[in-house]
């Protein structure tokens, strides 16, 4: 009876405890290595000092004690080269120091686990440094991901900041090609920068005066010839296209240029 209880009672409990202990360690370790793999995926192939798939060799027992230190150094070199290729300033060591300390404490806890206090202290120190290194590499992964999305998904920003590092040829005010009399690039210099017409601007073609219209009285009571153009009519002409405009217009309704 006692033997059965040990075999089917304590034996199952020990097996279940071992499985749970492995799950507690293996699952976080899996997601940690997945984080490193994703980080290296964000690095251009020519900048990688280690292939992303090689981080999974840290799953091999005993071998991973030395391979972890090798991985930490190669990740530092890969991210540093990626920063240089993107023209980003190097702000820190990319988590290299804390990762190196984590690897050394892991070795110490593995060989000195039987020493009272020292083995436990090394194990706790390894856990703390490992978590910090995980956070730092996750931050690097997110930074490279955001920079990649900015470069590929927001190309229009290259022309939105006057004089910026990504400024295009038309991002500076006054650098647009001079407009033609119809409002398109290519007009003689001096017509001013091209300004697109407003969404509610309607074209207003210029109409010649009617030669058979009867002259009406002027403001002074004197008749005015219908073929004669008043001074006010001549002043209300667009300098670029010659179209007439009203006194309240701010932009030409034909070419869209600002009016005086």
Phi, psi and omega in degrees: 000316179295319179296319178296320180297320179291317183292318186258350178258287180292329179296315177293323179296319179294319179295317179296320178296322178295318179296317179295320179296319178295321180295321180297326180271318188290318182297310175300322179295323178297313181290331175295313179293327175296324176297316178294322178297317178293322177300315180290332175295331180282348179270137178300150186302320183288345180262355183282129174269350179208144179288144180303325183290341183286345178291338181287351174293347177288358174278347182281120181300151180067310179298326184289347178297320177269327182292332178296317178296321177296319180296319180300316179293320182289327176293319176301314180294322181294312181292324178297317178294323179294319176299317181296320181291332178272352181077023179270145178287145178276114186265329182211199182265011179059036178076012185295315185296313181291327176292322178295318178296321178298318179295320180292318178294329177295317176297318181295318180291331180288319184269342183243022183296335183276347180280125181301139177069311184295315179296317179293319180297319178295321179294317178294319178297320177299318181297317181294313181293325178296317179296319179297318179295322177299315180297318181295316179292328176294322177294319177297319178300314180294324181293317178293324179294316179294320178295324178292319179293325179294318183291323186265328186259352183230047182294337181293342179290344178300335184247014184257341183251112180297124176075010181285175181295337180248022184293136179270182183292340182245021181273346180265132179302137180087359182265004178290149174299138182300140183282157173277173176303337178270002177094016181247159180301141178121003181285164179299149179297139181113347180282349177096168179293151181287127177238120182293148180293153179294163183293338182251010180284129179253136178297140180233091182294147179280132180248137178288147178294148180287118182290342181261008179287144180282135179294140178252169181288146176273185180294335181267359181094356180271143179292146180241133180292141181289334181276346181275136181262127183289164179294325180291323178294321180291330180283339181262054176235138177293132182291338184270312186246349178082007180282148178282161179209162178276166183292335181270356181284139176256336179230146178295135182281351180260305183257347176082007180284150177295142181262154180291000000 
